[in-house]
Amino acid sequence: MTGSKILVALRIAAPTPRVFRAFTDEIGLWWQADGLFAFTPGPPGRLTFDPKGPEGRLIEEKPDGGRFEIGRILTWEAPPAPGTAGRLALTWRQASFAADQETRVFVAFDPVEDGTRVTVEHLGWDAIPISHAARHHFPDGIFLHRHGSFWRRQLAGLAAVSARR
């Protein structure tokens, strides 16, 4: 699961513990639904980690009360103090994926001089055929570029929420 991957990074002017908390506790505030990369059909829901922590799941809570499990937490290492690093890893899937199809997301929260560098690596898209609805029939280069832009927009939202407190 290492062939097709997306790698994006952004510096955020906030300490690593704050950015990690914004990513995990406030994902419903900064995550921006995108029709091209929707998890489920119909109106988008609100994302939440439930429960928060190493045994958790990333869930989309739909407006009609339905819930879809996007992924399971693989690694949950919150930075214990400013100047320390954190890590988060999870499986990732869309409702249209077959039972044996999933991708993986790795997020690093690294301290830098002016705050935190957040790096997202989204792996495993080579396991999802180009003909699959989630890929929109885009060849690898175009799909990875479009999905990378999607992740950059998400990190911009994370930066805005991280700066609030």
VMD Tcl script that builds the backbone (N, CA, C; Angstrom):
set m [mol new atoms 495]
animate dup $m
set s [atomselect $m all]
$s set {name element resname resid chain x y z} {
  {N N MET 1 A 0.838 -1.187 0.000}
  {CA C MET 1 A 0.000 0.000 0.000}
  {C C MET 1 A 0.878 1.244 0.000}
  {N N THR 2 A 1.874 1.273 -0.848}
  {CA C THR 2 A 2.777 2.409 -0.833}
  {C C THR 2 A 2.921 3.087 -2.188}
  {N N GLY 3 A 2.278 2.586 -3.226}
  {CA C GLY 3 A 2.472 3.141 -4.559}
  {C C GLY 3 A 1.972 4.552 -4.727}
  {N N SER 4 A 0.677 4.731 -4.794}
  {CA C SER 4 A 0.082 6.046 -5.028}
  {C C SER 4 A -0.158 6.742 -3.703}
  {N N LYS 5 A 0.516 7.874 -3.522}
  {CA C LYS 5 A 0.338 8.575 -2.256}
  {C C LYS 5 A 0.247 10.071 -2.474}
  {N N ILE 6 A -0.353 10.710 -1.494}
  {CA C ILE 6 A -0.473 12.158 -1.456}
  {C C ILE 6 A 0.368 12.616 -0.277}
  {N N LEU 7 A 1.142 13.663 -0.457}
  {CA C LEU 7 A 1.955 14.209 0.624}
  {C C LEU 7 A 1.802 15.720 0.601}
  {N N VAL 8 A 1.258 16.281 1.679}
  {CA C VAL 8 A 1.107 17.730 1.800}
  {C C VAL 8 A 1.555 18.149 3.192}
  {N N ALA 9 A 2.014 19.378 3.311}
  {CA C ALA 9 A 2.450 19.893 4.606}
  {C C ALA 9 A 2.119 21.377 4.689}
  {N N LEU 10 A 1.916 21.838 5.919}
  {CA C LEU 10 A 1.619 23.245 6.162}
  {C C LEU 10 A 2.168 23.629 7.526}
  {N N ARG 11 A 2.769 24.814 7.597}
  {CA C ARG 11 A 3.193 25.365 8.892}
  {C C ARG 11 A 2.025 26.118 9.497}
  {N N ILE 12 A 1.779 25.869 10.767}
  {CA C ILE 12 A 0.682 26.511 11.482}
  {C C ILE 12 A 1.263 27.234 12.687}
  {N N ALA 13 A 0.890 28.488 12.862}
  {CA C ALA 13 A 1.434 29.329 13.933}
  {C C ALA 13 A 0.731 29.042 15.260}
  {N N ALA 14 A 0.939 27.834 15.763}
  {CA C ALA 14 A 0.402 27.417 17.058}
  {C C ALA 14 A 1.249 26.233 17.527}
  {N N PRO 15 A 1.359 26.026 18.844}
  {CA C PRO 15 A 2.169 24.913 19.348}
  {C C PRO 15 A 1.553 23.547 19.012}
  {N N THR 16 A 2.401 22.535 18.982}
  {CA C THR 16 A 1.957 21.199 18.573}
  {C C THR 16 A 0.776 20.667 19.390}
  {N N PRO 17 A 0.741 20.816 20.720}
  {CA C PRO 17 A -0.431 20.288 21.437}
  {C C PRO 17 A -1.735 20.957 20.997}
  {N N ARG 18 A -1.683 22.261 20.736}
  {CA C ARG 18 A -2.886 22.980 20.301}
  {C C ARG 18 A -3.350 22.484 18.933}
  {N N VAL 19 A -2.414 22.306 18.004}
  {CA C VAL 19 A -2.779 21.874 16.654}
  {C C VAL 19 A -3.317 20.441 16.686}
  {N N PHE 20 A -2.705 19.576 17.477}
  {CA C PHE 20 A -3.206 18.199 17.598}
  {C C PHE 20 A -4.629 18.199 18.156}
  {N N ARG 21 A -4.869 19.004 19.197}
  {CA C ARG 21 A -6.231 19.089 19.776}
  {C C ARG 21 A -7.225 19.630 18.750}
  {N N ALA 22 A -6.812 20.633 17.985}
  {CA C ALA 22 A -7.710 21.166 16.953}
  {C C ALA 22 A -8.015 20.084 15.916}
  {N N PHE 23 A -6.997 19.317 15.537}
  {CA C PHE 23 A -7.204 18.259 14.545}
  {C C PHE 23 A -8.175 17.209 15.077}
  {N N THR 24 A -8.007 16.804 16.311}
  {CA C THR 24 A -8.792 15.686 16.844}
  {C C THR 24 A -10.085 16.115 17.530}
  {N N ASP 25 A -10.034 17.156 18.352}
  {CA C ASP 25 A -11.217 17.561 19.124}
  {C C ASP 25 A -12.152 18.476 18.342}
  {N N GLU 26 A -11.607 19.198 17.359}
  {CA C GLU 26 A -12.398 20.210 16.657}
  {C C GLU 26 A -12.491 19.946 15.153}
  {N N ILE 27 A -12.334 18.704 14.752}
  {CA C ILE 27 A -12.375 18.378 13.321}
  {C C ILE 27 A -13.705 18.789 12.698}
  {N N GLY 28 A -14.768 18.749 13.468}
  {CA C GLY 28 A -16.074 19.166 12.962}
  {C C GLY 28 A -16.153 20.642 12.628}
  {N N LEU 29 A -15.222 21.446 13.184}
  {CA C LEU 29 A -15.204 22.886 12.908}
  {C C LEU 29 A -14.409 23.232 11.649}
  {N N TRP 30 A -13.341 22.504 11.392}
  {CA C TRP 30 A -12.468 22.899 10.289}
  {C C TRP 30 A -12.594 22.034 9.040}
  {N N TRP 31 A -13.120 20.828 9.167}
  {CA C TRP 31 A -13.220 19.954 7.996}
  {C C TRP 31 A -14.239 20.519 7.024}
  {N N GLN 32 A -13.852 20.657 5.770}
  {CA C GLN 32 A -14.715 21.233 4.738}
  {C C GLN 32 A -15.175 20.140 3.779}
  {N N ALA 33 A -16.478 19.922 3.733}
  {CA C ALA 33 A -17.017 18.919 2.812}
  {C C ALA 33 A -16.656 19.290 1.382}
  {N N ASP 34 A -16.440 18.281 0.571}
  {CA C ASP 34 A -16.058 18.478 -0.822}
  {C C ASP 34 A -16.823 17.454 -1.648}
  {N N GLY 35 A -17.684 17.913 -2.534}
  {CA C GLY 35 A -18.504 17.011 -3.333}
  {C C GLY 35 A -17.707 16.020 -4.153}
  {N N LEU 36 A -16.511 16.400 -4.581}
  {CA C LEU 36 A -15.694 15.503 -5.383}
  {C C LEU 36 A -15.173 14.338 -4.555}
  {N N PHE 37 A -14.898 14.575 -3.284}
  {CA C PHE 37 A -14.326 13.541 -2.421}
  {C C PHE 37 A -15.223 13.276 -1.217}
  {N N ALA 38 A -16.498 13.060 -1.453}
  {CA C ALA 38 A -17.462 12.793 -0.379}
  {C C ALA 38 A -17.284 11.368 0.145}
  {N N PHE 39 A -17.503 11.199 1.448}
  {CA C PHE 39 A -17.411 9.866 2.051}
  {C C PHE 39 A -18.643 9.030 1.745}
  {N N THR 40 A -19.803 9.677 1.784}
  {CA C THR 40 A -21.081 8.988 1.621}
  {C C THR 40 A -21.952 9.783 0.654}
  {N N PRO 41 A -22.943 9.131 0.051}
  {CA C PRO 41 A -23.870 9.876 -0.805}
  {C C PRO 41 A -24.771 10.779 0.036}
  {N N GLY 42 A -25.346 11.771 -0.598}
  {CA C GLY 42 A -26.269 12.659 0.104}
  {C C GLY 42 A -25.557 13.817 0.764}
  {N N PRO 43 A -26.304 14.571 1.581}
  {CA C PRO 43 A -25.710 15.733 2.244}
  {C C PRO 43 A -24.548 15.321 3.150}
  {N N PRO 44 A -23.487 16.131 3.177}
  {CA C PRO 44 A -22.344 15.776 4.023}
  {C C PRO 44 A -22.702 15.878 5.500}
  {N N GLY 45 A -21.989 15.104 6.288}
  {CA C GLY 45 A -22.180 15.140 7.733}
  {C C GLY 45 A -21.033 15.853 8.416}
  {N N ARG 46 A -21.008 15.747 9.711}
  {CA C ARG 46 A -19.970 16.364 10.544}
  {C C ARG 46 A -19.019 15.261 11.002}
  {N N LEU 47 A -17.716 15.516 10.916}
  {CA C LEU 47 A -16.735 14.521 11.328}
  {C C LEU 47 A -16.446 14.629 12.815}
  {N N THR 48 A -16.184 13.472 13.414}
  {CA C THR 48 A -15.816 13.412 14.823}
  {C C THR 48 A -14.991 12.155 15.069}
  {N N PHE 49 A -14.101 12.216 16.041}
  {CA C PHE 49 A -13.406 11.022 16.501}
  {C C PHE 49 A -14.207 10.471 17.670}
  {N N ASP 50 A -14.563 9.181 17.615}
  {CA C ASP 50 A -15.416 8.585 18.645}
  {C C ASP 50 A -14.996 7.147 18.911}
  {N N PRO 51 A -14.504 6.862 20.110}
  {CA C PRO 51 A -14.081 7.838 21.111}
  {C C PRO 51 A -12.749 8.449 20.692}
  {N N LYS 52 A -12.374 9.515 21.366}
  {CA C LYS 52 A -11.078 10.125 21.106}
  {C C LYS 52 A -10.015 9.239 21.754}
  {N N GLY 53 A -8.936 8.997 21.041}
  {CA C GLY 53 A -7.857 8.190 21.595}
  {C C GLY 53 A -7.545 6.977 20.743}
  {N N PRO 54 A -6.620 6.142 21.226}
  {CA C PRO 54 A -6.089 5.029 20.440}
  {C C PRO 54 A -7.117 3.982 20.015}
  {N N GLU 55 A -8.221 3.869 20.706}
  {CA C GLU 55 A -9.253 2.889 20.344}
  {C C GLU 55 A -10.352 3.511 19.490}
  {N N GLY 56 A -10.153 4.741 19.049}
  {CA C GLY 56 A -11.210 5.498 18.390}
  {C C GLY 56 A -11.419 5.175 16.926}
  {N N ARG 57 A -12.421 5.825 16.406}
  {CA C ARG 57 A -12.808 5.740 15.006}
  {C C ARG 57 A -13.054 7.163 14.505}
  {N N LEU 58 A -12.826 7.393 13.228}
  {CA C LEU 58 A -13.233 8.650 12.603}
  {C C LEU 58 A -14.602 8.394 11.997}
  {N N ILE 59 A -15.588 9.178 12.411}
  {CA C ILE 59 A -16.985 8.958 12.054}
  {C C ILE 59 A -17.531 10.186 11.327}
  {N N GLU 60 A -18.354 9.942 10.303}
  {CA C GLU 60 A -19.152 11.008 9.708}
  {C C GLU 60 A -20.564 10.850 10.267}
  {N N GLU 61 A -21.032 11.890 10.980}
  {CA C GLU 61 A -22.394 11.901 11.519}
  {C C GLU 61 A -23.275 12.649 10.531}
  {N N LYS 62 A -24.198 11.924 9.908}
  {CA C LYS 62 A -25.042 12.476 8.851}
  {C C LYS 62 A -26.184 13.310 9.435}
  {N N PRO 63 A -26.700 14.275 8.670}
  {CA C PRO 63 A -27.817 15.101 9.149}
  {C C PRO 63 A -29.058 14.284 9.531}
  {N N ASP 64 A -29.237 13.107 8.907}
  {CA C ASP 64 A -30.412 12.279 9.221}
  {C C ASP 64 A -30.193 11.374 10.429}
  {N N GLY 65 A -29.044 11.524 11.111}
  {CA C GLY 65 A -28.744 10.709 12.281}
  {C C GLY 65 A -27.910 9.477 11.981}
  {N N GLY 66 A -27.704 9.165 10.709}
  {CA C GLY 66 A -26.870 8.023 10.347}
  {C C GLY 66 A -25.400 8.296 10.650}
  {N N ARG 67 A -24.640 7.219 10.791}
  {CA C ARG 67 A -23.208 7.321 11.073}
  {C C ARG 67 A -22.448 6.415 10.109}
  {N N PHE 68 A -21.337 6.924 9.592}
  {CA C PHE 68 A -20.480 6.125 8.723}
  {C C PHE 68 A -19.073 6.140 9.298}
  {N N GLU 69 A -18.502 4.951 9.476}
  {CA C GLU 69 A -17.126 4.842 9.971}
  {C C GLU 69 A -16.157 5.008 8.806}
  {N N ILE 70 A -15.454 6.128 8.815}
  {CA C ILE 70 A -14.451 6.409 7.790}
  {C C ILE 70 A -13.206 5.570 8.043}
  {N N GLY 71 A -12.814 5.460 9.316}
  {CA C GLY 71 A -11.603 4.700 9.608}
  {C C GLY 71 A -11.399 4.431 11.077}
  {N N ARG 72 A -10.413 3.559 11.334}
  {CA C ARG 72 A -10.009 3.186 12.688}
  {C C ARG 72 A -8.660 3.834 13.002}
  {N N ILE 73 A -8.504 4.257 14.240}
  {CA C ILE 73 A -7.234 4.844 14.671}
  {C C ILE 73 A -6.185 3.741 14.763}
  {N N LEU 74 A -5.036 3.970 14.168}
  {CA C LEU 74 A -3.903 3.053 14.246}
  {C C LEU 74 A -2.848 3.574 15.214}
  {N N THR 75 A -2.663 4.894 15.229}
  {CA C THR 75 A -1.693 5.543 16.118}
  {C C THR 75 A -2.313 6.828 16.623}
  {N N TRP 76 A -2.233 7.055 17.927}
  {CA C TRP 76 A -2.726 8.295 18.546}
  {C C TRP 76 A -1.676 8.700 19.568}
  {N N GLU 77 A -0.774 9.584 19.174}
  {CA C GLU 77 A 0.303 10.053 20.048}
  {C C GLU 77 A 0.215 11.568 20.141}
  {N N ALA 78 A -0.528 12.044 21.124}
  {CA C ALA 78 A -0.675 13.490 21.323}
  {C C ALA 78 A 0.633 14.066 21.844}
  {N N PRO 79 A 1.052 15.228 21.340}
  {CA C PRO 79 A 2.263 15.853 21.875}
  {C C PRO 79 A 2.026 16.259 23.328}
  {N N PRO 80 A 2.893 15.849 24.253}
  {CA C PRO 80 A 2.661 16.135 25.666}
  {C C PRO 80 A 2.905 17.590 26.074}
  {N N ALA 81 A 3.688 18.314 25.276}
  {CA C ALA 81 A 4.023 19.695 25.638}
  {C C ALA 81 A 4.468 20.434 24.385}
  {N N PRO 82 A 4.416 21.784 24.408}
  {CA C PRO 82 A 4.953 22.541 23.274}
  {C C PRO 82 A 6.396 22.120 23.000}
  {N N GLY 83 A 6.757 22.094 21.739}
  {CA C GLY 83 A 8.107 21.698 21.365}
  {C C GLY 83 A 8.281 20.202 21.201}
  {N N THR 84 A 7.225 19.429 21.410}
  {CA C THR 84 A 7.288 17.983 21.218}
  {C C THR 84 A 6.417 17.589 20.027}
  {N N ALA 85 A 6.717 16.442 19.451}
  {CA C ALA 85 A 6.014 15.979 18.254}
  {C C ALA 85 A 4.822 15.101 18.616}
  {N N GLY 86 A 3.905 14.990 17.679}
  {CA C GLY 86 A 2.763 14.093 17.815}
  {C C GLY 86 A 2.528 13.354 16.512}
  {N N ARG 87 A 1.801 12.254 16.603}
  {CA C ARG 87 A 1.501 11.436 15.431}
  {C C ARG 87 A 0.069 10.930 15.509}
  {N N LEU 88 A -0.545 10.806 14.349}
  {CA C LEU 88 A -1.881 10.245 14.232}
  {C C LEU 88 A -1.892 9.422 12.947}
  {N N ALA 89 A -2.435 8.220 13.011}
  {CA C ALA 89 A -2.572 7.384 11.814}
  {C C ALA 89 A -3.919 6.686 11.878}
  {N N LEU 90 A -4.531 6.538 10.707}
  {CA C LEU 90 A -5.831 5.883 10.659}
  {C C LEU 90 A -6.082 5.261 9.297}
  {N N THR 91 A -6.966 4.271 9.297}
  {CA C THR 91 A -7.451 3.747 8.027}
  {C C THR 91 A -8.447 4.750 7.479}
  {N N TRP 92 A -8.744 4.643 6.184}
  {CA C TRP 92 A -9.585 5.652 5.525}
  {C C TRP 92 A -10.347 4.979 4.396}
  {N N ARG 93 A -11.647 5.156 4.407}
  {CA C ARG 93 A -12.450 4.556 3.338}
  {C C ARG 93 A -13.667 5.407 3.043}
  {N N GLN 94 A -14.246 5.163 1.889}
  {CA C GLN 94 A -15.501 5.794 1.506}
  {C C GLN 94 A -16.575 4.715 1.466}
  {N N ALA 95 A -17.826 5.115 1.552}
  {CA C ALA 95 A -18.929 4.152 1.588}
  {C C ALA 95 A -18.939 3.258 0.351}
  {N N SER 96 A -18.448 3.755 -0.758}
  {CA C SER 96 A -18.459 2.975 -1.999}
  {C C SER 96 A -17.309 1.972 -2.091}
  {N N PHE 97 A -16.392 1.967 -1.130}
  {CA C PHE 97 A -15.285 1.015 -1.158}
  {C C PHE 97 A -15.804 -0.391 -0.864}
  {N N ALA 98 A -15.201 -1.395 -1.487}
  {CA C ALA 98 A -15.489 -2.788 -1.146}
  {C C ALA 98 A -14.936 -3.060 0.253}
  {N N ALA 99 A -15.385 -4.135 0.860}
  {CA C ALA 99 A -14.975 -4.461 2.231}
  {C C ALA 99 A -13.455 -4.569 2.376}
  {N N ASP 100 A -12.765 -4.993 1.323}
  {CA C ASP 100 A -11.313 -5.168 1.411}
  {C C ASP 100 A -10.531 -3.953 0.903}
  {N N GLN 101 A -11.206 -2.853 0.642}
  {CA C GLN 101 A -10.529 -1.651 0.143}
  {C C GLN 101 A -10.442 -0.601 1.243}
  {N N GLU 102 A -9.252 -0.086 1.449}
  {CA C GLU 102 A -9.055 1.041 2.358}
  {C C GLU 102 A -7.743 1.711 2.001}
  {N N THR 103 A -7.617 2.957 2.413}
  {CA C THR 103 A -6.360 3.682 2.296}
  {C C THR 103 A -5.927 4.019 3.717}
  {N N ARG 104 A -4.790 4.625 3.852}
  {CA C ARG 104 A -4.287 4.993 5.184}
  {C C ARG 104 A -3.798 6.428 5.174}
  {N N VAL 105 A -4.046 7.089 6.293}
  {CA C VAL 105 A -3.632 8.480 6.466}
  {C C VAL 105 A -2.693 8.552 7.662}
  {N N PHE 106 A -1.545 9.182 7.466}
  {CA C PHE 106 A -0.570 9.414 8.525}
  {C C PHE 106 A -0.404 10.922 8.669}
  {N N VAL 107 A -0.528 11.418 9.887}
  {CA C VAL 107 A -0.408 12.851 10.141}
  {C C VAL 107 A 0.693 13.056 11.177}
  {N N ALA 108 A 1.663 13.908 10.853}
  {CA C ALA 108 A 2.750 14.244 11.771}
  {C C ALA 108 A 2.583 15.694 12.212}
  {N N PHE 109 A 2.769 15.927 13.499}
  {CA C PHE 109 A 2.711 17.262 14.098}
  {C C PHE 109 A 4.107 17.531 14.654}
  {N N ASP 110 A 4.916 18.249 13.898}
  {CA C ASP 110 A 6.306 18.469 14.282}
  {C C ASP 110 A 6.539 19.917 14.682}
  {N N PRO 111 A 7.255 20.117 15.817}
  {CA C PRO 111 A 7.546 21.487 16.229}
  {C C PRO 111 A 8.541 22.138 15.271}
  {N N VAL 112 A 8.256 23.383 14.934}
  {CA C VAL 112 A 9.164 24.205 14.143}
  {C C VAL 112 A 9.272 25.548 14.856}
  {N N GLU 113 A 10.195 26.363 14.411}
  {CA C GLU 113 A 10.482 27.628 15.093}
  {C C GLU 113 A 9.243 28.480 15.342}
  {N N ASP 114 A 8.356 28.551 14.373}
  {CA C ASP 114 A 7.199 29.439 14.509}
  {C C ASP 114 A 5.894 28.698 14.805}
  {N N GLY 115 A 5.970 27.445 15.254}
  {CA C GLY 115 A 4.746 26.718 15.585}
  {C C GLY 115 A 4.841 25.238 15.291}
  {N N THR 116 A 4.016 24.782 14.345}
  {CA C THR 116 A 3.891 23.351 14.046}
  {C C THR 116 A 3.864 23.135 12.542}
  {N N ARG 117 A 4.625 22.156 12.100}
  {CA C ARG 117 A 4.493 21.708 10.714}
  {C C ARG 117 A 3.620 20.457 10.748}
  {N N VAL 118 A 2.486 20.523 10.056}
  {CA C VAL 118 A 1.587 19.376 9.941}
  {C C VAL 118 A 1.831 18.752 8.574}
  {N N THR 119 A 2.148 17.473 8.570}
  {CA C THR 119 A 2.382 16.744 7.329}
  {C C THR 119 A 1.361 15.622 7.232}
  {N N VAL 120 A 0.652 15.585 6.122}
  {CA C VAL 120 A -0.331 14.527 5.864}
  {C C VAL 120 A 0.189 13.675 4.716}
  {N N GLU 121 A 0.253 12.376 4.958}
  {CA C GLU 121 A 0.605 11.413 3.922}
  {C C GLU 121 A -0.580 10.456 3.786}
  {N N HIS 122 A -1.186 10.428 2.612}
  {CA C HIS 122 A -2.365 9.586 2.361}
  {C C HIS 122 A -1.943 8.523 1.350}
  {N N LEU 123 A -1.835 7.289 1.817}
  {CA C LEU 123 A -1.307 6.173 1.030}
  {C C LEU 123 A -2.395 5.190 0.613}
  {N N GLY 124 A -2.081 4.403 -0.389}
  {CA C GLY 124 A -2.909 3.260 -0.725}
  {C C GLY 124 A -3.883 3.455 -1.854}
  {N N TRP 125 A -3.804 4.578 -2.546}
  {CA C TRP 125 A -4.758 4.810 -3.632}
  {C C TRP 125 A -4.537 3.862 -4.799}
  {N N ASP 126 A -3.369 3.215 -4.861}
  {CA C ASP 126 A -3.139 2.238 -5.914}
  {C C ASP 126 A -4.033 1.012 -5.744}
  {N N ALA 127 A -4.604 0.803 -4.554}
  {CA C ALA 127 A -5.525 -0.317 -4.314}
  {C C ALA 127 A -6.943 -0.004 -4.785}
  {N N ILE 128 A -7.190 1.251 -5.136}
  {CA C ILE 128 A -8.518 1.668 -5.596}
  {C C ILE 128 A -8.428 1.874 -7.113}
  {N N PRO 129 A -9.146 1.066 -7.894}
  {CA C PRO 129 A -9.030 1.164 -9.354}
  {C C PRO 129 A -9.431 2.546 -9.884}
  {N N ILE 130 A -8.794 2.952 -10.961}
  {CA C ILE 130 A -9.117 4.230 -11.598}
  {C C ILE 130 A -10.600 4.299 -11.950}
  {N N SER 131 A -11.198 3.164 -12.274}
  {CA C SER 131 A -12.613 3.136 -12.655}
  {C C SER 131 A -13.559 3.302 -11.462}
  {N N HIS 132 A -13.041 3.235 -10.242}
  {CA C HIS 132 A -13.887 3.362 -9.047}
  {C C HIS 132 A -14.423 4.793 -8.937}
  {N N ALA 133 A -15.640 4.925 -8.433}
  {CA C ALA 133 A -16.283 6.246 -8.293}
  {C C ALA 133 A -15.435 7.211 -7.472}
  {N N ALA 134 A -14.728 6.719 -6.465}
  {CA C ALA 134 A -13.903 7.590 -5.615}
  {C C ALA 134 A -12.744 8.213 -6.385}
  {N N ARG 135 A -12.332 7.575 -7.466}
  {CA C ARG 135 A -11.224 8.077 -8.278}
  {C C ARG 135 A -11.708 8.932 -9.443}
  {N N HIS 136 A -12.998 8.904 -9.739}
  {CA C HIS 136 A -13.586 9.715 -10.813}
  {C C HIS 136 A -12.946 9.462 -12.175}
  {N N HIS 137 A -12.399 8.267 -12.360}
  {CA C HIS 137 A -11.743 7.881 -13.616}
  {C C HIS 137 A -10.517 8.747 -13.927}
  {N N PHE 138 A -10.019 9.475 -12.927}
  {CA C PHE 138 A -8.820 10.285 -13.145}
  {C C PHE 138 A -7.594 9.379 -13.174}
  {N N PRO 139 A -6.678 9.577 -14.113}
  {CA C PRO 139 A -5.402 8.864 -14.047}
  {C C PRO 139 A -4.651 9.287 -12.781}
  {N N ASP 140 A -3.684 8.477 -12.362}
  {CA C ASP 140 A -2.989 8.715 -11.095}
  {C C ASP 140 A -2.535 10.153 -10.902}
  {N N GLY 141 A -1.816 10.703 -11.872}
  {CA C GLY 141 A -1.263 12.045 -11.697}
  {C C GLY 141 A -2.328 13.090 -11.418}
  {N N ILE 142 A -3.397 13.068 -12.188}
  {CA C ILE 142 A -4.470 14.053 -11.997}
  {C C ILE 142 A -5.190 13.809 -10.683}
  {N N PHE 143 A -5.499 12.539 -10.398}
  {CA C PHE 143 A -6.200 12.230 -9.151}
  {C C PHE 143 A -5.375 12.664 -7.939}
  {N N LEU 144 A -4.102 12.308 -7.915}
  {CA C LEU 144 A -3.261 12.647 -6.764}
  {C C LEU 144 A -3.123 14.157 -6.613}
  {N N HIS 145 A -3.034 14.875 -7.717}
  {CA C HIS 145 A -2.972 16.338 -7.656}
  {C C HIS 145 A -4.268 16.904 -7.074}
  {N N ARG 146 A -5.421 16.447 -7.567}
  {CA C ARG 146 A -6.717 16.942 -7.078}
  {C C ARG 146 A -6.912 16.600 -5.601}
  {N N HIS 147 A -6.546 15.382 -5.226}
  {CA C HIS 147 A -6.722 14.985 -3.825}
  {C C HIS 147 A -5.721 15.722 -2.927}
  {N N GLY 148 A -4.542 16.008 -3.443}
  {CA C GLY 148 A -3.590 16.823 -2.690}
  {C C GLY 148 A -4.133 18.221 -2.443}
  {N N SER 149 A -4.786 18.802 -3.447}
  {CA C SER 149 A -5.420 20.119 -3.270}
  {C C SER 149 A -6.513 20.052 -2.212}
  {N N PHE 150 A -7.269 18.969 -2.205}
  {CA C PHE 150 A -8.299 18.743 -1.186}
  {C C PHE 150 A -7.669 18.764 0.213}
  {N N TRP 151 A -6.570 18.034 0.399}
  {CA C TRP 151 A -5.913 18.007 1.709}
  {C C TRP 151 A -5.332 19.380 2.072}
  {N N ARG 152 A -4.814 20.136 1.100}
  {CA C ARG 152 A -4.299 21.478 1.404}
  {C C ARG 152 A -5.421 22.382 1.912}
  {N N ARG 153 A -6.613 22.278 1.322}
  {CA C ARG 153 A -7.760 23.062 1.816}
  {C C ARG 153 A -8.126 22.646 3.241}
  {N N GLN 154 A -8.063 21.357 3.526}
  {CA C GLN 154 A -8.376 20.902 4.883}
  {C C GLN 154 A -7.366 21.473 5.887}
  {N N LEU 155 A -6.090 21.445 5.542}
  {CA C LEU 155 A -5.071 21.974 6.456}
  {C C LEU 155 A -5.211 23.479 6.642}
  {N N ALA 156 A -5.651 24.195 5.618}
  {CA C ALA 156 A -5.904 25.637 5.775}
  {C C ALA 156 A -7.014 25.862 6.796}
  {N N GLY 157 A -8.050 25.042 6.765}
  {CA C GLY 157 A -9.112 25.128 7.768}
  {C C GLY 157 A -8.596 24.803 9.157}
  {N N LEU 158 A -7.731 23.793 9.248}
  {CA C LEU 158 A -7.117 23.441 10.534}
  {C C LEU 158 A -6.299 24.612 11.068}
  {N N ALA 159 A -5.555 25.283 10.200}
  {CA C ALA 159 A -4.746 26.432 10.625}
  {C C ALA 159 A -5.625 27.530 11.198}
  {N N ALA 160 A -6.750 27.802 10.549}
  {CA C ALA 160 A -7.653 28.860 11.026}
  {C C ALA 160 A -8.214 28.522 12.402}
  {N N VAL 161 A -8.629 27.283 12.608}
  {CA C VAL 161 A -9.185 26.889 13.909}
  {C C VAL 161 A -8.090 26.849 14.973}
  {N N SER 162 A -6.897 26.394 14.617}
  {CA C SER 162 A -5.789 26.322 15.580}
  {C C SER 162 A -5.401 27.693 16.099}
  {N N ALA 163 A -5.532 28.710 15.260}
  {CA C ALA 163 A -5.135 30.066 15.641}
  {C C ALA 163 A -6.138 30.736 16.570}
  {N N ARG 164 A -7.331 30.195 16.693}
  {CA C ARG 164 A -8.382 30.839 17.490}
  {C C ARG 164 A -8.127 30.815 18.984}
  {N N ARG 165 A -7.435 29.817 19.470}
  {CA C ARG 165 A -7.271 29.693 20.932}
  {C C ARG 165 A -5.832 29.569 21.317}
}
mol reanalyze $m
mol bondsrecalc $m
mol representation Tube
mol addrep $m
